[in-house]
Amino acid sequence: MRAVVVMSKFVAGGAETTALRLMAALQARGHEFVAVSVKGGGELTGELRRTGAVVCDGLARFKRDPFGLWRLARIIRRHQSGAVICVGVPRDALFYAAFAPVLAGRCIPRICWCHSRPEGQSGNFVPRLRRYRRMGLLASVICVSGDQRKMLVERGLERRRLGVIRNGIDAAKFIDAEPVDLGVAEGVKTIVQVANVMPDKDFATLLAAVGLLKRKRDDFQLVLVGRGTDSPEMIAQVEAGGLEGAVICAGHRDDIPGVLAAADLFVLSTRGEVSSIATLEAFAAGAGAVVSDIPAFDEMLSDGIEGLRAAPGDPAALAGAIETLLDDPSLVSKVTCTARRRLERYELSTMVRRFDRLLQAIGNHPDMS
């Protein structure tokens, strides 16, 4: 099967890096991919090329560029693509993925690999999915968790058109990683959050929680890793909270296995997720995890079993959960051991196998819609 994979941009986000790993693994099984971004640039461009995929970087010159549709239609025709997979639900990527096959004159399935929650930072995208389904422009939606599928069904999408393929990671890369130097002072605990600066990531609550902890103790430092965490705006927030010395703004890094290997604790302060690759990677790295108490983590992390959960938007609750793990090494040992076992349902090989079956089904039934 040869498929076109459309992304908004080749940035190092959870959905994009998961798509990169999937394409690399599926190409070893005989599938071929053309990776297309709507907007040019992004940290993953070179890595995508190294997977062996054909890379087309930057369809559109401006928002809803009609020539972008024509460019994607030409790519679909040239490569005789058997399917189009849209990674995520950004308006631009889904628009091009849905309509370009029509312009190309090819009746091929369009699949939305959805990594978002309704009414989150991607907005209320469900009416758009329903509309594309009615128009025959969307064959199916692949969810990354059962909770996400439940949310979409409650908002009117047909359950039979919603598959679930959980995101998977290559745990061995994190289990065997060597710690990297994060600039943390000697003799203190290292807390790491891996998250790009986006609306759903609640950095304000995390920084407020660190402020509460700093008033009581000085035996830890928080390292913020992700796109935008070293921006002037984030540095200004750290300084405004008087957190210099307690918080390190590390920015984007491409050595996340080593980053998490250096962490004693992992934290993810967020208002909404459907799945968290970074949390799974922290499980593999053996870092004690503290996450927001939201439904997205119900399948991944039970409070006190694989880690701790804290009420979202509550700095005191988050600070308390972090402090519990800082002060209880035996609890950290217990939750990290259990978390490693939970990874069995999130193996990269399982995700690859299920997508392989999906693409084979499409190849055997080219008229699937």
C-alpha positions in Angstrom: 0.0 0.0 0.0 1.2 3.5 -0.9 -0.4 6.2 1.3 -0.2 10.0 1.5 0.2 11.2 5.1 -0.9 14.8 5.6 0.2 16.9 8.6 -0.3 20.5 9.4 3.5 20.9 9.9 6.5 18.7 10.5 6.9 19.7 14.1 8.0 17.5 17.0 4.6 17.0 18.7 3.3 13.8 20.1 1.1 13.0 17.0 3.8 13.9 14.5 6.6 11.9 16.2 4.3 8.9 16.5 3.4 9.2 12.8 7.1 9.3 12.0 7.8 6.1 14.0 4.8 4.4 12.5 5.9 5.2 8.9 9.4 3.9 9.5 8.1 0.6 10.9 5.5 0.1 8.2 7.9 0.7 5.4 9.8 -2.3 6.7 6.6 -4.2 6.1 6.4 -3.2 2.5 4.2 -0.1 2.7 5.3 3.2 1.1 4.5 6.7 2.2 4.5 10.3 1.0 4.7 12.7 4.0 3.1 16.0 3.2 2.9 19.2 5.3 0.6 22.0 4.7 3.0 24.6 6.3 6.7 24.5 5.5 9.4 23.8 8.1 9.6 21.8 11.2 12.1 19.8 13.2 11.0 16.4 11.8 11.6 17.1 8.1 15.0 15.5 8.0 14.0 12.5 10.2 11.0 11.8 7.9 13.3 11.7 4.9 15.6 9.2 6.7 12.6 6.8 7.1 12.6 6.4 3.4 9.4 8.4 2.9 9.0 10.8 0.1 8.7 14.2 1.8 6.8 17.2 0.4 7.3 20.1 2.7 4.8 23.0 2.5 1.7 22.7 0.3 0.2 26.1 1.0 1.5 29.6 0.6 -1.4 31.1 2.6 -4.5 29.9 4.4 -6.8 27.7 2.3 -4.5 28.1 -0.7 -6.4 26.7 -3.8 -3.1 25.9 -5.4 -2.3 23.8 -2.3 -5.2 21.5 -3.2 -3.9 21.2 -6.7 -0.4 20.4 -5.4 -1.7 17.7 -3.2 -3.9 16.3 -6.0 -0.9 16.1 -8.2 1.1 14.3 -5.5 -1.8 11.8 -5.1 -1.9 11.2 -8.9 1.9 11.0 -9.4 2.4 8.4 -6.6 -0.8 6.5 -7.4 -1.7 6.6 -3.7 -4.2 4.2 -2.3 -5.2 6.2 0.7 -4.8 9.5 2.4 -4.2 9.7 6.2 -4.6 13.0 8.0 -2.7 13.2 11.2 -4.8 15.2 13.6 -7.8 17.4 13.0 -6.4 20.9 12.2 -8.7 22.7 9.8 -6.1 23.1 7.1 -4.7 19.6 7.0 -8.1 17.9 7.1 -9.5 20.2 4.4 -6.7 19.4 2.0 -6.8 15.7 2.8 -10.5 15.5 2.2 -10.8 17.4 -1.0 -7.6 16.8 -2.9 -8.5 13.2 -4.0 -11.6 14.7 -5.7 -9.4 17.0 -7.7 -7.1 14.1 -8.4 -10.0 12.1 -9.8 -9.2 9.2 -7.4 -11.9 7.6 -5.2 -9.6 6.6 -2.4 -10.3 6.3 1.4 -9.5 9.3 3.6 -8.7 8.4 7.2 -8.5 10.9 10.1 -6.0 9.7 12.7 -7.4 11.8 15.5 -5.2 12.9 18.4 -7.5 15.6 19.8 -10.3 16.0 22.2 -13.5 17.9 21.3 -13.6 21.5 22.6 -9.9 21.4 23.4 -7.2 23.4 21.7 -8.4 22.1 18.3 -11.8 23.5 18.9 -15.1 21.8 18.2 -14.1 19.7 15.2 -16.8 17.0 15.5 -19.3 18.9 13.2 -16.6 19.0 10.5 -16.0 15.3 10.8 -19.8 14.6 10.6 -20.1 16.9 7.5 -17.2 15.2 5.7 -18.7 11.8 6.5 -22.0 12.9 5.0 -20.3 14.2 1.9 -18.4 10.9 1.4 -15.0 12.6 2.0 -14.0 10.6 5.1 -14.0 6.8 5.4 -13.2 6.5 9.1 -11.7 8.1 12.2 -8.9 6.3 14.1 -9.0 7.2 17.8 -6.0 6.8 20.2 -8.1 5.8 23.3 -11.4 4.4 24.3 -12.2 7.6 26.2 -11.7 9.6 23.1 -14.0 7.4 21.1 -16.6 7.7 23.8 -16.4 11.5 23.6 -16.8 11.5 19.8 -19.8 9.1 20.0 -21.5 11.3 22.6 -21.2 14.1 20.1 -22.8 12.3 17.3 -20.2 10.3 15.3 -21.1 6.8 14.3 -19.4 4.3 16.6 -18.9 1.8 13.7 -16.8 4.4 11.9 -14.5 5.0 14.9 -11.6 2.5 15.4 -9.3 2.6 18.3 -5.5 2.1 17.8 -3.6 3.1 20.9 -0.4 5.0 20.4 2.7 2.9 21.0 6.3 3.6 21.9 9.6 1.8 21.6 10.1 1.3 25.3 13.6 -0.1 24.9 15.0 3.2 23.7 14.0 4.7 27.0 14.8 1.8 29.3 18.4 1.6 28.0 19.0 5.4 27.5 21.9 7.1 29.2 21.1 10.3 31.2 22.1 13.6 29.6 23.2 16.7 31.4 20.3 19.1 32.0 22.2 21.7 34.0 20.6 20.6 37.3 22.6 21.4 40.4 24.3 18.4 42.0 22.5 16.7 44.9 19.0 17.8 44.0 16.1 15.9 42.5 15.3 16.4 38.8 11.7 17.0 37.8 11.0 17.1 34.1 7.9 18.1 32.1 8.1 17.3 28.4 5.4 19.4 26.6 5.3 21.9 23.9 3.8 25.3 24.8 0.2 24.9 23.7 -3.2 26.1 25.1 -4.1 22.8 26.7 -0.7 22.5 28.6 -1.2 24.2 31.9 2.2 25.8 32.5 0.7 28.4 34.8 -0.5 25.8 37.3 2.8 24.0 37.2 4.8 27.1 37.8 2.5 28.1 40.6 3.0 24.7 42.2 6.7 25.0 41.9 6.4 28.4 43.7 4.6 26.7 46.6 7.3 24.0 46.8 10.1 26.5 46.6 8.8 28.3 49.7 9.3 25.1 51.7 12.3 23.3 50.2 15.3 23.7 47.8 16.1 20.1 47.0 14.6 20.0 43.5 14.7 21.7 40.1 12.1 21.6 37.4 13.3 21.3 33.7 10.8 22.4 31.1 11.4 20.6 27.7 9.5 21.3 24.6 9.0 23.8 21.8 8.4 27.2 23.3 9.6 26.5 26.8 12.7 28.6 26.2 10.7 31.5 24.7 11.0 35.1 26.1 7.4 34.7 27.3 8.0 31.6 29.3 11.3 33.0 30.8 9.3 36.1 31.8 6.7 33.9 33.6 9.5 32.1 35.5 11.1 35.4 36.5 7.8 36.9 37.5 7.2 34.0 39.9 10.6 34.4 41.4 11.5 30.9 40.2 15.0 31.5 38.8 17.2 28.7 39.9 14.2 26.4 40.5 13.2 26.2 36.9 15.3 25.5 33.8 13.8 26.4 30.5 15.4 23.9 28.1 13.4 24.4 24.9 13.1 21.8 22.2 15.4 18.8 22.4 15.9 15.8 20.2 17.3 13.6 23.0 14.2 12.9 25.0 15.2 9.4 26.0 18.3 10.8 27.7 16.3 13.7 29.2 13.8 11.3 30.8 16.6 9.0 31.9 18.0 12.0 33.9 14.7 12.6 35.6 13.7 11.5 39.1 10.1 12.6 38.5 8.0 13.4 35.5 5.1 15.8 35.6 2.4 16.7 33.1 0.2 19.6 34.1 -2.5 19.6 31.5 -6.2 20.6 31.2 -6.9 18.0 28.5 -5.4 15.0 26.6 -6.6 12.0 24.8 -3.4 10.1 25.2 0.1 11.1 26.4 3.2 9.8 24.6 5.4 11.7 27.0 3.9 9.9 30.0 4.4 6.5 28.4 8.0 7.4 27.7 8.4 8.5 31.3 7.0 5.1 32.4 9.7 3.4 30.2 12.4 5.6 31.6 11.5 4.8 35.2 10.6 8.3 36.3 7.9 8.6 38.9 4.9 10.3 37.2 2.5 13.0 38.4 -0.3 13.9 36.0 -3.5 15.8 35.9 -6.6 13.9 37.2 -8.5 13.9 33.9 -10.4 11.1 32.1 -7.7 10.7 29.4 -5.4 9.1 32.0 -8.0 6.5 33.1 -6.6 3.9 30.8 -3.0 4.7 31.5 -2.5 5.7 35.1 -4.5 4.9 38.3 -3.8 7.2 41.2 -1.3 5.6 43.6 -0.7 2.6 41.2 1.3 3.8 38.2 1.8 7.3 39.5 -0.1 10.1 41.2 -2.9 12.3 39.8 -3.7 15.8 40.9 -6.8 17.9 40.3 -6.2 20.0 37.1 -5.7 23.7 37.6 -5.0 23.3 41.3 -1.4 24.3 42.2 -1.7 23.1 45.8 -2.9 19.7 44.7 -0.1 19.4 42.1 2.5 20.6 44.6 1.3 18.0 47.2 1.5 15.1 44.7 5.0 16.1 43.6 6.1 16.5 47.3 4.7 13.0 48.1 7.0 11.4 45.5 9.9 13.6 46.5 9.7 12.4 50.1 8.8 8.7 49.5 11.4 6.8 47.4 9.6 3.5 48.2 6.4 4.8 46.6 8.4 6.0 43.6 9.9 2.5 43.3 6.4 0.9 43.5 4.7 3.1 41.0 7.5 3.0 38.4 7.6 -0.8 38.6 3.8 -1.0 38.0 4.0 1.6 35.2 6.5 -0.5 33.3 4.1 -3.4 33.3 1.3 -1.1 32.0 3.4 -0.4 28.9 2.6 -3.9 27.6 -0.6 -2.5 26.0 1.2 0.5 24.4 3.9 -1.4 22.5 5.0 0.1 19.2 4.7 -3.3 17.6 1.0 -3.5 18.5 0.3 -0.1 17.0 2.2 -1.0 13.8 0.5 -4.4 13.5 -2.9 -2.9 13.7 -2.2 -0.1 11.1 -0.6 -2.8 8.9 -3.9 -4.7 9.0 -5.8 -1.5 8.2 -3.7 -0.7 5.2 -3.9 -4.2 3.9 -7.7 -4.1 4.2 -7.7 -0.9 2.1 -5.3 -2.5 -0.4 -7.6 -5.5 -0.7 -10.7 -3.3 -1.1 -9.6 -0.3 -3.0 -13.2 0.9 -3.3 -13.5 1.2 0.5 -15.2 4.4 1.6 
